[in-house]
Amino acid sequence: FDKAELRVLRTVLRRGVNCTMTSSMGRLFDVVASILDIRQRVHYEGQAAMELEFAADVKTEESYPCIIESTAPAVVDTRSLIKSLLDDVQQGTSVAIVARKFHNTLVEMIVAVAKRFGEDRVVLSGGCFQNQLLLEGAIMRLESTGFRPYWHQRVPTNDGGVSLGQAAVAQRRLRECLCA
């Protein structure tokens, strides 16, 4: 950003203008890739996320803090994650370490949300699970915590697979309505 763009951005963030909530983990990948100066502009969906995954080429068990809001079991407050990540960047922590800690944090978020819902079966679906670090990390961590993870193996994990799942739910509900 140039100085004028930064001024506008700070004003927008301070006032909450066009700052919508999102359920997309992809936007979080985009933010972190930008903070780490891996990718500022994307040319295709998932580009920043893929480059962030490739940057995380070190081993560490460390993660950042994250807060699962108690008032809404499915809301993750990422402010502490971003603040801690920014602290690491300002202290000169390598991009590889920060990227890996970010991935580890997402795995911990998945486990925390699974615990909050109390279901033993956890379905991992959506475009972010094309990320091998995230998928394998989530599977291993969920299994080690006593959960039974399920993930795509015959249909794509991204929008195509999600759409197939939505169609299956719609078909079942329609069938239930017709039989009632």
PyMOL commands that set and color helices and strands:
alter all, ss='L'
color gray80, all
select helices_A, chain A and resi 3-15+25-35+47-55+79-90+95-117+127-130+132-144+159-179
alter helices_A, ss='H'
color red, helices_A
select strands_A, chain A and resi 67-68+76-77+121-124+148-151
alter strands_A, ss='S'
color yellow, strands_A
deselect
rebuild
show_as cartoon
